[in-house]
Amino acid sequence: MTAAPELGPAAPTVDELVLPLLELARGLAWRSFKSAPYALDLDELTGVAREALCIAAARWGGYCAAHGYDPTRLDFFGAYATRRIKGAIIDKARAEDYVPRSRRAKITKIRDADPDESKTDEQVASATGLSVQEVLQARADAVSRPVLNDPQLWAAAHNQPVEPEDVESAAAVSLVLAAAVAAMRTLPPAVQVVLALHYYREEKLATVAERLGLTTEEVTQHHKAGVVAVYAALRRAVADG
Protein backbone atom coordinates (compact mmCIF):
# COMPACT_ATOMS: atom_id res chain seq x y z
CA MET A 1 0.00 0.00 0.00
CA THR A 2 1.43 3.34 -1.04
CA ALA A 3 2.00 5.74 1.85
CA ALA A 4 0.20 9.08 1.63
CA PRO A 5 2.55 11.92 0.76
CA GLU A 6 3.55 14.15 3.63
CA LEU A 7 1.91 17.53 3.53
CA GLY A 8 3.89 20.65 4.28
CA PRO A 9 2.73 23.31 6.71
CA ALA A 10 -0.55 24.92 5.76
CA ALA A 11 -0.33 28.38 4.21
CA PRO A 12 -1.47 31.09 6.62
CA THR A 13 -4.97 32.47 6.29
CA VAL A 14 -5.63 36.10 5.42
CA ASP A 15 -6.44 36.85 9.06
CA GLU A 16 -3.18 35.24 10.19
CA LEU A 17 -1.30 37.46 7.76
CA VAL A 18 -3.18 40.69 8.39
CA LEU A 19 -3.80 40.84 12.14
CA PRO A 20 -0.13 40.89 13.27
CA LEU A 21 0.63 43.76 10.86
CA LEU A 22 -2.23 46.14 11.58
CA GLU A 23 0.04 48.22 13.80
CA LEU A 24 2.63 48.35 11.03
CA ALA A 25 0.02 49.69 8.61
CA ARG A 26 -1.11 52.30 11.13
CA GLY A 27 2.50 53.34 11.76
CA LEU A 28 3.24 53.82 8.07
CA ALA A 29 0.09 55.89 7.74
CA TRP A 30 1.06 58.03 10.73
CA ARG A 31 4.59 58.62 9.42
CA SER A 32 3.19 59.91 6.15
CA PHE A 33 0.50 61.99 7.85
CA LYS A 34 2.89 63.86 10.11
CA SER A 35 4.94 65.01 7.11
CA ALA A 36 1.99 67.12 5.92
CA PRO A 37 -0.78 67.10 8.53
CA TYR A 38 -2.71 69.95 6.91
CA ALA A 39 -2.91 68.18 3.57
CA LEU A 40 -3.43 64.52 4.47
CA ASP A 41 -6.20 62.99 6.55
CA LEU A 42 -4.93 60.44 9.08
CA ASP A 43 -8.10 58.34 9.04
CA GLU A 44 -8.04 58.17 5.24
CA LEU A 45 -4.38 57.22 5.18
CA THR A 46 -4.92 54.55 7.81
CA GLY A 47 -7.78 53.15 5.76
CA VAL A 48 -5.62 53.14 2.63
CA ALA A 49 -2.81 51.37 4.50
CA ARG A 50 -5.10 48.71 5.96
CA GLU A 51 -6.79 48.10 2.62
CA ALA A 52 -3.38 47.65 0.99
CA LEU A 53 -2.42 45.20 3.73
CA CYS A 54 -5.54 43.13 3.10
CA ILE A 55 -4.89 43.14 -0.66
CA ALA A 56 -1.30 42.04 -0.04
CA ALA A 57 -2.54 39.16 2.09
CA ALA A 58 -5.02 38.08 -0.58
CA ARG A 59 -2.29 38.11 -3.25
CA TRP A 60 0.46 36.57 -1.11
CA GLY A 61 -0.06 33.01 -2.34
CA GLY A 62 0.20 34.01 -5.99
CA TYR A 63 3.25 36.18 -5.31
CA CYS A 64 5.02 33.30 -3.57
CA ALA A 65 4.20 30.93 -6.41
CA ALA A 66 5.58 33.38 -8.96
CA HIS A 67 8.80 34.10 -7.05
CA GLY A 68 9.45 30.74 -5.37
CA TYR A 69 8.93 31.96 -1.82
CA ASP A 70 7.64 29.89 1.08
CA PRO A 71 4.15 31.30 1.88
CA THR A 72 4.59 30.38 5.55
CA ARG A 73 7.50 32.83 5.93
CA LEU A 74 5.68 35.61 7.73
CA ASP A 75 8.84 37.73 7.82
CA PHE A 76 8.86 37.70 4.01
CA PHE A 77 5.21 38.67 3.99
CA GLY A 78 5.95 41.60 6.30
CA ALA A 79 8.50 42.95 3.82
CA TYR A 80 6.13 42.38 0.89
CA ALA A 81 3.20 44.01 2.68
CA THR A 82 5.31 47.04 3.60
CA ARG A 83 6.07 47.62 -0.07
CA ARG A 84 2.39 47.32 -0.97
CA ILE A 85 1.33 49.70 1.79
CA LYS A 86 3.94 52.30 0.82
CA GLY A 87 2.83 52.03 -2.78
CA ALA A 88 -0.79 52.67 -1.83
CA ILE A 89 0.24 55.68 0.28
CA ILE A 90 2.26 57.02 -2.67
CA ASP A 91 -0.81 56.78 -4.89
CA LYS A 92 -2.86 58.62 -2.28
CA ALA A 93 -0.21 61.33 -1.94
CA ARG A 94 -0.04 61.75 -5.70
CA ALA A 95 -3.81 62.14 -5.87
CA GLU A 96 -3.70 64.85 -3.19
CA ASP A 97 -0.55 66.61 -4.38
CA TYR A 98 -1.59 69.00 -7.12
CA VAL A 99 1.38 71.35 -6.67
CA PRO A 100 2.79 72.16 -10.15
CA ARG A 101 6.07 70.51 -11.11
CA SER A 102 7.81 73.88 -11.19
CA ARG A 103 6.99 74.38 -7.50
CA ARG A 104 8.00 70.82 -6.67
CA ALA A 105 11.37 71.53 -8.32
CA LYS A 106 11.81 74.59 -6.10
CA ILE A 107 10.93 72.56 -2.99
CA THR A 108 13.54 69.96 -3.95
CA LYS A 109 16.14 72.66 -4.60
CA ILE A 110 15.48 74.23 -1.19
CA ARG A 111 15.70 70.86 0.58
CA ASP A 112 19.04 70.15 -1.09
CA ALA A 113 20.39 73.58 -0.09
CA ASP A 114 19.05 73.47 3.47
CA PRO A 115 18.43 69.82 4.48
CA ASP A 116 18.30 70.52 8.22
CA GLU A 117 16.35 73.80 7.83
CA SER A 118 18.99 75.75 9.70
CA LYS A 119 19.46 78.59 7.20
CA THR A 120 17.50 81.81 6.94
CA ASP A 121 15.24 82.48 3.98
CA GLU A 122 17.80 84.98 2.66
CA GLN A 123 20.62 82.42 2.85
CA VAL A 124 18.53 79.80 1.07
CA ALA A 125 17.57 82.30 -1.61
CA SER A 126 21.23 83.15 -2.19
CA ALA A 127 22.21 79.46 -2.37
CA THR A 128 19.41 78.46 -4.76
CA GLY A 129 19.11 81.52 -6.96
CA LEU A 130 15.47 81.94 -5.96
CA SER A 131 13.93 85.09 -4.58
CA VAL A 132 13.03 85.27 -0.90
CA GLN A 133 9.35 85.30 -1.90
CA GLU A 134 9.83 82.11 -3.93
CA VAL A 135 11.54 80.46 -0.96
CA LEU A 136 8.67 81.44 1.34
CA GLN A 137 6.08 80.17 -1.14
CA ALA A 138 7.91 76.87 -1.69
CA ARG A 139 8.26 76.30 2.04
CA ALA A 140 4.56 76.98 2.49
CA ASP A 141 3.81 74.42 -0.25
CA ALA A 142 6.06 71.88 1.46
CA VAL A 143 4.14 72.26 4.72
CA SER A 144 0.66 72.28 3.23
CA ARG A 145 1.01 69.51 0.62
CA PRO A 146 1.97 65.83 0.90
CA VAL A 147 5.73 66.24 0.66
CA LEU A 148 6.69 62.95 2.27
CA ASN A 149 9.78 62.44 4.41
CA ASP A 150 10.44 58.78 3.59
CA PRO A 151 13.14 58.77 0.84
CA GLN A 152 11.36 56.14 -1.26
CA LEU A 153 7.96 57.80 -0.87
CA TRP A 154 9.42 61.21 -1.68
CA ALA A 155 11.16 59.91 -4.81
CA ALA A 156 8.15 58.02 -6.11
CA ALA A 157 5.70 60.82 -5.36
CA HIS A 158 7.89 63.23 -7.32
CA ASN A 159 8.53 60.95 -10.29
CA GLN A 160 12.16 60.27 -9.39
CA PRO A 161 13.89 56.84 -9.59
CA VAL A 162 13.26 54.56 -6.63
CA GLU A 163 15.77 51.97 -5.51
CA PRO A 164 14.04 48.57 -5.65
CA GLU A 165 13.66 46.84 -2.31
CA ASP A 166 14.85 43.24 -2.09
CA VAL A 167 12.24 41.24 -0.20
CA GLU A 168 14.77 38.90 1.40
CA SER A 169 16.95 41.77 2.65
CA ALA A 170 13.89 43.61 3.90
CA ALA A 171 12.75 40.43 5.62
CA ALA A 172 16.06 40.21 7.50
CA VAL A 173 15.57 43.78 8.69
CA SER A 174 12.01 42.92 9.68
CA LEU A 175 13.26 40.10 11.89
CA VAL A 176 15.59 42.46 13.74
CA LEU A 177 12.84 45.03 14.18
CA ALA A 178 10.46 42.31 15.36
CA ALA A 179 12.98 41.46 18.08
CA ALA A 180 12.96 45.10 19.19
CA VAL A 181 9.15 45.14 19.30
CA ALA A 182 9.09 41.88 21.27
CA ALA A 183 11.57 43.34 23.76
CA MET A 184 9.44 46.47 24.17
CA ARG A 185 6.38 44.37 24.98
CA THR A 186 8.18 42.80 27.94
CA LEU A 187 8.92 46.18 29.49
CA PRO A 188 6.81 47.71 32.27
CA PRO A 189 3.84 49.71 30.88
CA ALA A 190 5.29 53.03 32.05
CA VAL A 191 8.51 52.39 30.12
CA GLN A 192 6.57 51.40 27.00
CA VAL A 193 4.54 54.60 27.14
CA VAL A 194 7.65 56.76 27.52
CA LEU A 195 9.34 55.11 24.54
CA ALA A 196 6.20 55.37 22.41
CA LEU A 197 5.67 59.05 23.15
CA HIS A 198 9.33 59.93 22.70
CA TYR A 199 10.10 57.96 19.53
CA TYR A 200 6.72 57.39 17.91
CA ARG A 201 5.15 60.77 18.69
CA GLU A 202 8.55 62.51 18.77
CA GLU A 203 7.81 64.30 22.04
CA LYS A 204 10.66 65.62 24.16
CA LEU A 205 11.22 63.84 27.48
CA ALA A 206 10.24 67.00 29.37
CA THR A 207 6.93 67.05 27.48
CA VAL A 208 6.40 63.35 28.19
CA ALA A 209 7.00 63.98 31.89
CA GLU A 210 4.43 66.76 31.93
CA ARG A 211 1.90 64.65 30.03
CA LEU A 212 2.29 61.67 32.39
CA GLY A 213 2.53 63.67 35.60
CA LEU A 214 6.04 62.37 36.32
CA THR A 215 9.29 64.11 37.10
CA THR A 216 11.84 64.52 34.33
CA GLU A 217 14.20 62.27 36.31
CA GLU A 218 11.61 59.47 36.41
CA VAL A 219 10.95 59.72 32.69
CA THR A 220 14.71 59.76 31.98
CA GLN A 221 15.12 56.57 34.03
CA HIS A 222 12.25 54.87 32.18
CA HIS A 223 13.76 55.95 28.86
CA LYS A 224 17.22 54.63 29.76
CA ALA A 225 15.83 51.28 30.94
CA GLY A 226 13.84 50.86 27.74
CA VAL A 227 16.69 51.81 25.42
CA VAL A 228 19.11 49.43 27.17
CA ALA A 229 16.63 46.53 26.91
CA VAL A 230 15.81 47.15 23.26
CA TYR A 231 19.48 47.62 22.33
CA ALA A 232 20.35 44.29 23.97
CA ALA A 233 17.55 42.58 22.04
CA LEU A 234 18.79 44.09 18.77
CA ARG A 235 22.33 42.87 19.39
CA ARG A 236 21.07 39.35 20.12
CA ALA A 237 18.94 39.37 16.97
CA VAL A 238 21.85 40.49 14.79
CA ALA A 239 24.17 37.89 16.36
CA ASP A 240 21.61 35.10 15.86
CA GLY A 241 20.87 36.20 12.30
BADO-453947 format. One record per residue: x, y, z of N, C-alpha, C in turn. Coordinates in steps of 0.2 Angstrom, whole numbers, padded with zeros to 4 digits, always signed. Atoms other than C-alpha are relative to their C-alpha. Layout:
XYZXYZXYZ ...
END
This chain:
+0004-0006+0000+0000+0000+0000+0004+0006+0000 -0004-0006+0000+0007+0017-0005-0001+0005+0005 +0001-0005-0005+0010+0029+0009-0002+0006-0003 +0002-0006+0002+0001+0045+0008+0006+0005+0000 -0006-0005+0000+0013+0060+0004-0001+0004+0006 +0000-0005-0006+0018+0071+0018-0002+0007-0002 +0002-0007+0001+0010+0088+0018+0004+0005+0003 -0003-0005-0003+0019+0103+0021-0004+0004+0005 +0004-0005-0005+0014+0117+0034-0005+0003-0005 +0006-0004+0003-0003+0125+0029+0002+0007-0001 -0001-0007+0001-0002+0142+0021-0004+0004+0005 +0004-0004-0005-0007+0155+0033-0007+0003-0003 +0006-0003+0003-0025+0162+0031+0001+0008+0000 -0001-0007+0001-0028+0180+0027+0000+0004+0007 +0000-0003-0006-0032+0184+0045+0007-0001+0004 -0006+0001-0003-0016+0176+0051+0006+0005-0003 -0005-0004+0003-0006+0187+0039-0002+0008+0002 +0002-0007-0001-0016+0203+0042+0001+0003+0007 +0001-0002-0007-0019+0204+0061+0007+0002+0003 -0006-0002-0003-0001+0204+0066+0003+0007-0002 -0003-0006+0004+0003+0219+0054-0004+0006+0000 +0004-0006+0000-0011+0231+0058+0003+0006+0003 -0004-0005-0003+0000+0241+0069+0005+0003-0005 -0005-0003+0005+0013+0242+0055-0003+0004-0005 +0004-0004+0005+0000+0248+0043-0002+0007+0003 +0002-0006-0004-0006+0261+0056+0007+0005+0000 -0006-0004-0001+0012+0267+0059+0003+0003-0007 -0002-0003+0007+0016+0269+0040-0004+0006-0002 +0005-0005+0001+0000+0279+0039+0002+0007+0004 -0001-0005-0005+0005+0290+0054+0007+0004-0003 -0006-0003+0002+0023+0293+0047-0001+0005-0006 +0001-0005+0006+0016+0300+0031-0004+0006+0002 +0004-0005-0002+0003+0310+0039+0003+0006+0004 -0003-0005-0004+0014+0319+0051+0005+0004-0005 -0004-0004+0004+0025+0325+0036-0004+0006-0003 +0004-0006+0002+0010+0336+0030-0007-0001+0003 +0006+0002-0004-0004+0335+0043-0006+0005-0003 +0006-0005+0002-0014+0350+0035-0002-0002-0007 +0002+0002+0007-0015+0341+0018-0002-0007+0000 +0002+0007+0000-0017+0323+0022-0005-0002+0006 +0005+0002-0006-0031+0315+0033+0002-0007+0003 -0002+0006-0003-0025+0302+0045-0004-0006+0000 +0005+0005+0001-0041+0292+0045+0000-0003-0007 +0000+0002+0007-0040+0291+0026+0006-0004-0001 -0006+0004+0001-0022+0286+0026+0000-0007+0003 +0001+0006-0004-0025+0273+0039-0004-0005-0004 +0004+0004+0004-0039+0266+0029+0004-0003-0006 -0004+0002+0006-0028+0266+0013+0005-0006+0002 -0005+0005-0002-0014+0257+0022-0003-0007+0002 +0004+0006-0002-0026+0244+0030-0002-0004-0006 +0003+0003+0006-0034+0241+0013+0006-0004-0004 -0006+0003+0004-0017+0238+0005+0003-0006+0003 -0002+0006-0004-0012+0226+0019-0005-0006-0002 +0005+0005+0002-0028+0216+0015+0001-0003-0007 -0002+0002+0007-0024+0216-0003+0006-0004-0001 -0006+0004+0000-0007+0210+0000+0000-0007+0002 +0002+0006-0002-0013+0196+0010-0003-0005-0004 +0004+0004+0005-0025+0190-0003+0004-0002-0006 -0005+0001+0006-0011+0191-0016+0006-0004+0002 -0006+0003-0002+0002+0183-0006+0002-0007-0003 -0001+0007+0003+0000+0165-0012+0002+0000-0007 -0002-0001+0007+0001+0170-0030+0007+0003-0001 -0006-0003+0001+0016+0181-0027+0006-0005+0002 -0005+0005-0002+0025+0167-0018+0001-0006-0005 +0000+0004+0005+0021+0155-0032+0004+0002-0006 -0004-0003+0006+0028+0167-0045+0007+0001+0002 -0007-0001-0002+0044+0170-0035+0004-0005+0004 -0003+0005-0003+0047+0154-0027+0001+0001+0008 -0001-0001-0007+0045+0160-0009-0005-0005+0004 +0004+0005-0004+0038+0149+0005-0005+0005+0003 +0005-0005-0002+0021+0157+0009-0001+0000+0008 +0000+0000-0008+0023+0152+0028+0005+0005+0003 -0005-0004-0003+0038+0164+0030-0004+0007+0001 +0004-0006-0002+0028+0178+0039+0005+0006-0001 -0004-0006+0001+0044+0189+0039+0001+0002-0007 +0000-0002+0007+0044+0188+0020-0006+0004-0002 +0006-0003+0001+0026+0193+0020+0000+0007+0003 -0001-0007-0002+0030+0208+0031+0003+0005-0004 -0004-0005+0005+0043+0215+0019-0005+0001-0006 +0004-0001+0006+0031+0212+0004-0006+0005+0002 +0006-0004-0001+0016+0220+0013+0002+0007+0001 -0003-0007-0001+0027+0235+0018+0000+0004-0007 +0000-0003+0006+0030+0238+0000-0006+0002-0003 +0007-0002+0003+0012+0237-0005-0003+0006+0004 +0003-0005-0004+0007+0248+0009+0003+0007-0002 -0004-0006+0002+0020+0261+0004-0003+0003-0007 +0003-0001+0007+0014+0260-0014-0007+0003+0000 +0007-0002-0001-0004+0263-0009+0000+0007+0003 +0000-0006-0002+0001+0278+0001+0003+0005-0005 -0002-0004+0005+0011+0285-0013-0005+0002-0005 +0006-0002+0004-0004+0284-0024-0005+0005+0003 +0004-0005-0004-0014+0293-0011+0003+0007+0000 -0004-0007+0000-0001+0307-0010+0000+0003-0007 +0000-0003+0006+0000+0309-0028-0007+0003-0002 +0007-0003+0001-0019+0311-0029-0001+0006+0003 +0002-0006-0004-0019+0324-0016+0005+0006-0002 -0005-0005+0001-0003+0333-0022+0000+0003-0007 +0001-0003+0007-0008+0345-0036+0005+0006+0000 -0005-0006+0000+0007+0357-0033+0003-0001-0007 -0003+0000+0007+0014+0361-0051+0007-0003+0001 -0006+0002+0000+0030+0353-0056+0006+0005+0002 -0005-0005-0001+0039+0369-0056+0001+0002+0008 -0001-0001-0007+0035+0372-0038+0003-0006+0004 -0003+0006-0003+0040+0354-0033+0008+0001-0001 -0007-0001+0002+0057+0358-0042+0003+0005+0005 -0003-0005-0005+0059+0373-0030+0001-0003+0007 -0001+0003-0007+0055+0363-0015+0006-0005+0001 -0006+0004+0000+0068+0350-0020+0006+0004+0001 -0006-0004+0000+0081+0363-0023+0001+0003+0007 +0000-0003-0007+0077+0371-0006+0003-0005+0005 -0001+0006-0005+0078+0354+0003+0008-0002-0001 -0007+0001+0001+0095+0351-0005+0005+0005+0002 -0004-0006-0003+0102+0368+0000+0000+0001+0007 +0001-0001-0007+0095+0367+0017-0003-0006+0003 +0003+0006-0002+0092+0349+0022-0002+0000+0008 +0001+0000-0007+0092+0353+0041-0004+0006+0002 +0004-0006-0001+0082+0369+0039+0003+0005+0005 -0004-0005-0004+0095+0379+0048+0002+0007-0002 -0001-0006+0003+0097+0393+0036-0006+0005+0000 +0005-0005+0000+0088+0409+0035-0003+0000-0007 +0003+0000+0007+0076+0412+0020+0005+0004-0005 -0005-0004+0005+0089+0425+0013+0006-0004-0002 -0005+0004+0002+0103+0412+0014-0002-0005-0005 +0002+0005+0005+0093+0399+0005-0001+0003-0007 +0001-0003+0006+0088+0411-0008+0006+0002-0004 -0006-0001+0003+0106+0416-0011+0003-0007-0003 -0003+0007+0002+0111+0397-0012-0004-0003-0006 +0004+0004+0005+0097+0392-0024-0001+0005-0006 +0001-0005+0006+0096+0408-0035-0008+0002+0000 +0007-0002+0000+0077+0410-0030+0000+0006+0004 +0001-0005-0004+0070+0425-0023-0003-0002+0007 +0003+0002-0007+0065+0426-0004-0007-0001-0001 +0007+0002+0000+0047+0426-0009-0001-0007-0003 +0001+0006+0003+0049+0411-0020+0002-0006+0006 -0002+0005-0005+0058+0402-0005-0006+0000+0005 +0006+0000-0005+0043+0407+0007-0006-0004-0003 +0006+0003+0003+0030+0401-0006+0002-0008+0000 -0002+0007+0000+0040+0384-0008-0001-0003+0006 +0001+0003-0006+0041+0381+0010-0007+0000+0003 +0007+0000-0001+0023+0385+0012-0003-0006-0003 +0003+0006+0004+0019+0372-0001+0002-0006+0003 -0002+0006-0003+0030+0359+0007-0003-0001+0007 +0003+0002-0007+0021+0361+0024-0007-0002-0002 +0007+0001+0001+0003+0361+0016-0001-0005-0005 +0001+0005+0005+0005+0348+0003+0004-0007+0002 -0003+0006-0003+0010+0329+0005+0007-0001-0003 -0007+0001+0002+0029+0331+0003+0002-0005+0005 -0001+0005-0005+0033+0315+0011+0008-0001+0002 -0007+0000-0003+0049+0312+0022+0004-0006-0002 -0003+0006+0002+0052+0294+0018+0004+0001-0007 -0004-0001+0007+0066+0294+0004-0004-0004-0006 +0003+0003+0005+0057+0281-0006-0007+0003-0002 +0006-0003+0001+0040+0289-0004+0001+0007-0004 -0001-0006+0003+0047+0306-0008+0002-0001-0008 -0003+0000+0007+0056+0300-0024-0006-0003-0005 +0005+0003+0005+0041+0290-0031-0006+0005-0001 +0005-0005+0001+0029+0304-0027+0002+0006-0004 -0002-0005+0005+0039+0316-0037+0004-0002-0006 -0002+0003+0006+0043+0305-0051+0007-0001-0001 -0007+0001+0000+0061+0301-0047+0001-0007+0001 -0001+0007+0000+0069+0284-0048+0000-0002+0007 +0001+0003-0007+0066+0273-0033+0004-0007+0000 -0004+0006+0000+0079+0260-0028-0005-0006+0002 +0005+0006-0002+0070+0243-0028+0002-0003+0006 -0001+0004-0006+0068+0234-0012+0001-0007-0001 +0000+0007+0000+0074+0216-0010-0004-0003+0005 +0005+0003-0005+0061+0206-0001+0004-0004+0005 -0004+0004-0005+0074+0195+0007+0004+0004+0005 -0004-0005-0004+0085+0209+0013-0005+0003+0005 +0005-0003-0005+0069+0218+0020-0002-0005+0005 +0002+0005-0005+0064+0202+0028+0005-0001+0006 -0005+0001-0006+0080+0201+0038+0000+0006+0004 +0001-0006-0004+0078+0219+0043-0006-0001+0005 +0006+0000-0003+0060+0215+0048+0001-0005+0007 -0001+0004-0005+0066+0201+0059+0004+0003+0006 -0004-0004-0005+0078+0212+0069-0005+0005+0003 +0005-0005-0003+0064+0225+0071-0005-0003+0004 +0005+0003-0004+0052+0212+0077+0003-0002+0007 -0003+0002-0006+0065+0207+0090+0000+0006+0005 +0000-0006-0004+0065+0225+0096-0007+0001+0003 +0007-0001-0003+0046+0226+0097-0002-0005+0005 +0002+0006-0005+0045+0209+0106+0004+0002+0007 -0003-0003-0006+0058+0217+0119-0004+0005+0003 +0004-0005-0003+0047+0232+0121-0006-0002+0004 +0006+0002-0003+0032+0222+0125+0001-0004+0007 -0002+0003-0007+0041+0214+0140+0001+0005+0005 -0002-0005-0004+0045+0231+0147-0006+0002+0005 +0006-0003-0004+0034+0239+0161-0004+0005-0004 +0004-0005+0004+0019+0249+0154+0003+0007+0000 -0002-0007+0000+0026+0265+0160+0006+0001-0005 -0006-0001+0004+0043+0262+0151-0003+0000-0008 +0002+0000+0007+0033+0257+0135-0003+0007-0002 +0003-0006+0001+0023+0273+0136+0005+0005-0002 -0005-0005+0001+0038+0284+0138+0004-0001-0007 -0004+0001+0006+0047+0276+0123-0005+0001-0006 +0005-0002+0005+0031+0277+0112-0001+0007-0001 +0001-0007+0000+0028+0295+0116+0007+0004-0003 -0007-0004+0002+0047+0300+0113+0002-0002-0007 -0002+0002+0006+0050+0290+0098-0005+0000-0006 +0005+0001+0004+0034+0287+0090-0004+0007-0002 +0003-0007+0001+0026+0304+0093+0005+0006+0000 -0006-0005+0000+0043+0313+0094-0001+0005+0005 +0001-0005-0005+0039+0322+0110+0007+0000+0004 -0006+0000-0004+0053+0328+0121-0001-0003+0007 +0001+0004-0006+0056+0319+0137-0003+0005+0005 +0003-0005-0005+0051+0335+0147-0007+0000-0001 +0007+0000+0002+0035+0335+0137-0004-0006+0003 +0003+0006-0002+0032+0317+0141-0001+0000+0007 +0001+0000-0007+0035+0320+0159-0006+0004+0002 +0006-0004-0002+0022+0334+0160-0006-0004-0002 +0006+0004+0002+0010+0323+0150-0002-0005+0005 +0002+0006-0004+0011+0308+0162+0000+0002+0007 +0000-0002-0007+0013+0318+0178+0005-0002+0004 -0006+0002-0004+0030+0312+0182+0006+0005+0000 -0005-0005+0001+0046+0321+0185+0005-0002-0006 -0004+0001+0005+0059+0323+0172+0005-0006+0001 -0005+0006-0002+0071+0311+0182-0003-0007-0001 +0003+0007+0001+0058+0297+0182-0001-0002-0007 +0001+0001+0008+0055+0299+0163+0007-0002-0003 -0007+0001+0002+0074+0299+0160+0002-0007+0002 -0002+0007-0002+0076+0283+0170-0004-0005-0004 +0004+0005+0004+0061+0274+0161+0003+0000-0007 -0003+0000+0007+0069+0280+0144+0006-0004+0000 -0006+0004+0000+0086+0273+0149-0001-0007+0000 +0001+0008-0001+0079+0256+0155-0003-0003-0007 +0003+0003+0006+0069+0254+0139+0005+0000-0006 -0005+0000+0005+0083+0259+0127+0006-0006+0001 -0005+0005-0002+0096+0247+0136-0003-0007-0002 +0003+0006+0001+0083+0233+0135-0001-0002-0008 +0001+0000+0008+0079+0236+0116+0007-0001-0003 -0006+0001+0003+0097+0238+0112+0003-0007+0001 -0003+0007-0001+0102+0221+0120-0004-0005-0005 +0004+0004+0004+0088+0213+0110+0002+0000-0007 -0002-0001+0007+0094+0220+0094+0007-0003-0001 -0007+0004+0001+0112+0214+0097-0001-0007+0000 +0001+0007+0000+0105+0197+0101-0003-0002-0007 +0003+0002+0006+0095+0197+0085+0005+0000-0006 -0005+0000+0005+0109+0202+0074+0005-0005+0001 -0005+0006-0001+0121+0189+0082-0003-0006-0002 +0003+0006+0002+0108+0176+0079-0001-0001-0007 +0002+0000+0008+0104+0181+0061+0006-0002-0004 
END
